[in-house]
Amino acid sequence: MNDKAQPTAFAPAERADPGDLRQEAEDLAGVSLLQKLYEALEIIVLILNRQRQIVFANKRLLELLGIETTGAVIGQRPGEVLDCVHACEGKGGCGTTEFCSQCGVVDAILKSQAGRQKVVRECHILRKSDRQALDVKISASPLTIRKQDYTIVALEDISDKKRRRVLERLFFHDITNTAVGVRALAELLPTVPETEAPEVGRMINTGANAMVMEIDSQKQLAAIESNELVPRFAPVNISKLFQTLGAIYQNHDVARGKRLIFRPVDPHVSMNTDASLLGRVLSNMVKNALEASVPGESVTVGFERLAAGEARFSVHNPAAMPREVQLQIFQRSFTTKGEGRGLGTYSIKLIAERYLKGTACFISNAGEGTFFYVNLPLDGGPSGT
């Protein structure tokens, strides 16, 4: 191993000497019982050296990666083989960026190595190259073979379980509450004065539409995550889109006591994009900003043309996010709103980058508040594709 410390924002960056790494891998490959034991398991099992490098992997990892031999993964770290978006941001690789300080996989490995004990965590891994994100449960345990210390890492895919939690939250809480309200209004309708009946009917219709929109929203998100959604590009008038968003949130609970400001947009400005997906992205941006604001504060929505045929949408609220929140903001299951949430910012980035050919980012500083930005090409794709 190189004795000179390498720069890192979190875990040690140093790696084993190639010769030592090769010897460790050969030693573990020679333990036939180990091979038989871990090949029998239906979850990914890795054995890491003290530098968090893979020296053994069972076939479940190879199946996930679509490769036949372990040669390509020996010496890599977990985030690198799983294609984590942050794994190669720093020269030291997996575990060495500021984002890694919030990673359940790295945390479990480090704590297991330090305490020589089993550590269990959950982690969401955003992956590069449009690969589906992973929600995993990780178990890290110490192992000593031939006087060498290793860490056994078991990774269980719990993505379906996470999605089920979200759906249960939506159907058994949010939608149930809305349905109860609609039922109460429907029961009230025969008893109200004739002059008030139209208003009650409007409220019933609003509640029913909200339920349908919530169900459709989840169906759309499922299609988006599984790469089954086909975007439909067509001209979208930005001024009219802002008017629609304003109407949606004018009487919304999250906007109560707050000001929602849309900066003026030339009524003739249009862009070629998927209106439904763009509407979902902007709606999530606005809703998140309103939820982060308190009565009396303002949320501002803007649009501007950029160079090279791009446009930028922005949403600003006065509050700044804590740094630990910023490091996890685009994770699928991360939320500050309670169990079963955490889809808003995740879907913003997923839709903008995977389907609308753009980028999503944010800036959050004390005194300046939080800005969410989505940059999209004005000519996003052929009309009707």
N, C-alpha and C positions, 0 to 999 in steps of 0.2 A: 504494500500500500504506500502511496505517496505520503510522506510525513508532513509535508507542507499543507497547512489548512487552506481549503478552498472556500471562496465566498459563498455564503448561504443566507437566506432570510429565515430559515427555520431549522430543519434537520441537517446533520452533517452531510457534506457533499462528497467526501472521499470514498473511493471505491477500492476494492481488493486488487492486489497485484494479479495480472492475468494468469500467471503460473499458479498462484494460490487458488484462484477461482476455479481453474481447470481441475486442480487436485480435489477440491471440495466436491465438485460435481461428479467426478469419477468415484470418490469414496461413497457418496450417497447412491449412485447408480449400482454400486456393488452390493447394496443391502437388499437382497431379494425380497425379504419379508415386507420391507417398506414399500416396494413397488406393488406387491400384491394387495397390501392393505389399502393404499390410497387409490389404486385403480378401481377398487370395488365401490368407492363412494361416488354419489351422483352430484357432488359439488366440486368446485375448483379447489385444489389443494396445492399450495406452494411451500417450499422450504427456502428460507432466506438466510444468508450469512449475516455477519455482524454489520456489514455495510448496506443491508437491506436489498441485496442483489439475489436474484433467483438462482438457486443451485439445483433445484428439483421442481418439477411440475408434473401433475398427473394429466391424463388424456382429456379431462373436461376442459382444461384451458386450451389445449390444442384444438379441440372441436370448436370452441368459441372463436378462436382466431383463424380457423380454417387452414391450419398447417399440420404436417404429419410428424415432425420430429421436434425435440426440445432444443436443438442446437441454436435456433434463432432467438430463444428467450433466455438462455443461460447468460447471466451477467446483467440482465436488465432488472429494473425495479418494477413493482406492480403497476404503478401509474403509466409507465412507459409501454408495457405490453398491452394494457387495456386502452391505450390511446387517449388518455386524459388530456383535455385541452391545455392544462397547465404544466404537464410533465416536462415539456421541452422549452418552457419560457425562460428558464435560467440555465446557465452553463452546467450547473451541478445536476440537473435533471429532476426526477421525481423526488418530492419532499423538500425541495430547497427554495421554493417561492413563498411569498407572503400568503398566497391562497392556500398553500399546503398546511398552514397553521390551523385551518378549519377543517382539514380532511380527516375523516374518521379512520381511514385505512392507515395513514401515517401515524396518527395519534395512538392507535391500538398497538402498532408495531413498536414504537418508541417506549410506550409504557410497559409493554411486555418485556422488552429487553432490559429496561431499567429495574423493574421489580421482580424479574424472573417469575412471572405469574401469568395466568390466562386473563386476557382483556377482550371484552366484546364491545363492538361499536356498530353503528349504522352509518352508511355513507352514500351520497349521491355523486356519481361520476359523469360529468359532461364529457362527451367524446368528440374527437375531431372527425373530419371527412363525412359529415352527415350521418355518422353511426348513431344508433339509438342509445340514449343515455341509460345508465345502469343505476339502480338502487340496490345496494348490497348490504348484507349483514356480514361483518368480518369478525372472526375469532382468531386471536394471535396468542400462541402458547410457546413456552420455552422447550427446547429439545437439545439434548447433548448426545453426540455420537462420536466415539473415538476421541474423547476429550475436547471436541470442538463444540462451541455453542452455536445453535441455530434457532430460528423462529419458524414454527409451523403456522401458516396463514391459511385459514379456510374461508372461502368466499361463497356466500349463498345469495343467489339472485332473488330479491324480494320485491322486484318491480311490480308484479301483479298484486302483491299484498298491499303495497303503497297505493296503487290505483284504486283498489277496492275500498281502502279507508276513505279516500277522497269521495268516491261515489256514495258510500254509506253516509258520509257527512252531508252530502248534497241532498240525497233522497230522504234521509231520515230526519234531517234537521231543517235545512233551508227550504226545500220544496214542501215539506210537511207543514211548516209554519205558514207558507204562502197559501197552501191548500186550505188550511184551517180558516184563514182570513177570508178566502173566497167563499167557503161554505157559510160562514157567519153572515156575510153580506147577502148571499143568496136567500138565507132564511129570513133575513130582515126585510128584503125587498117587498114581500106582499103587505107588510105592515106600515111602510113609509107613506107619507102624503104623496099624492100624484105628482106634485111639483118637484119633489126630491127624487123621484124614481129614476129619471135619466142620469143624475149624478151617481147614484148607487150602482146603476147598470154600468156606467163608465168605469167605476172602481173595480167591479167584478171583471170586466174585460181586461183591465190593466193587470190585475193579479193573474188571470189565466194566461195572458201573453207572457208574463214574467216566468211562469213555470215552463211554458213551451220553449222560451229562449234559453233557460238554464239547461234543459234537457238537450236541446240542439247544440248548445255550446259544448257540452261534455262529449257528445257524439262526434262533433267536429274535431275536438282535441285528440280523441282516440285515433281518428283517421290521420291527423297530422303526425302524431308520434309514430305511427306504423307505416308512414310513407305512402298511404293509400289515397291521400287527397290530391286531386288535380286542380290547381288554381285556374281561375277563369279571368284572363286579363281583358280589360276593356277600359275606355276613357272614364275617369272618375273626376267630377267637379269638386274641388277642394272646399270652396265656400259652402256648397250644399251639404257636404259631408260634415263640416263644422256645425252647420245649423241642426243637422240630425243629432249629433252628439249633445249639443246644447239642450235640445228638447228632451233627450233621454234623461239627462242628469239635473234638469231644472227643478224637479220635485223629488229627486231621489233622496233616500234617507242619508246617504253619505255626504250629501251636499248641504244639509240643513245648517243654516247659519253661516255658510261660507260663500265666497264670491268665486264664480267660475267665469274667467275672462278668455274670450277667443280673440286673438289679434286679427285685425281686418285682413282679408285676402281678396285679391283681384277676382271678381266673380267669373271671369273668363278663363281662369287658370285651371287646367286639368292635367292629369297624369294617367299613364297607362298602367293599371295594376288590378288586383283582385279586390273589388269593393268590400266584400264580406270579410276577407282576411285583414285588410287594412283597418276596417271598422273595428274589428276585434282587438287589434293591436292598440289602436288609439283609445278605445274604451277602457282597456286594462290600464293604460298609462294614466288616464284621467281618474279612474276610480282609485288607483293606488295613491295618487297625489292627494285626492280628497280625503282618503282614509288617514293619511299622514298629517293632515291639517286639523286645526282647531277652529271653532266658531270665531268669525271675525277675520280670518286669514283668507288670502286669495290664491287660487290656482290659475296659472296662465298657460294657454295653449297657443302655439305659434307654428307658422309654416314659412319657409324661405327657400328660394332657389339657390343652389350652389353651383360651383364650376363643374365642367365636364358632364353636364346633363343630369345632375343629381338634385334631389330635393331633401330638405330636412324638416322633420316634425319634432317639436319640442314641447315638453310639459314641465312646468316648474312649480314647486311648492316651497314654502319658507323653511321647513325643518331640514336639518342635516341628519344623516344616518350615522350611527356608531360604526367604527371601522370594522368590527366583527360582522356586522350586518352587511356592509358593502362587499366583503369578501365572499359572501354566500348568496348574494341577491338574485342571481340567475339560476340557482339550483332548483330542481323540480319540486322537492319536498320541503325546502326551507321556507319558513314563515314566521312572522312576528304576531300572527293573528290567532293562533291556536291550532290544535290538532286538526288535520284534515284539510288545511289550506295550502298555500304556497304554489299556486299555479299561475298567478297573474304575470309576474315578471319573467318566469320561465317561458310562458307561451309567447310573450313579447319577443324575446330573442329567437325562439324556435321558429316562429312564423316569419319574422322579418328576414332572417338569414337563410332559412332553408327554402322558403316558398316565394318570398317577394324579392329575392336577390339583393338584399340590402344588409345593413349592419345596425346593431343596437348597442348603446352604451349609456353611461351616466356619469355625472360629476356631482359630488356631494361634499360641501364644506360649511363649517360653522360661519354664520354671518352672511352666506350667499344662498344657503338652502340647497335643494336637490333639483338637478336638471336631468331628465331622461330624454335621450335623443334617438331617433330612428332615421337613418339616411337610406333613401331608396332612389333607384334610377327613375327619371321621369318617364322614360319609355321602357317599362319593365319587361315587356315581352310582346309577341305578336297578338293582335286582337283576337279574342276567342280561344286562345290556347289554354 
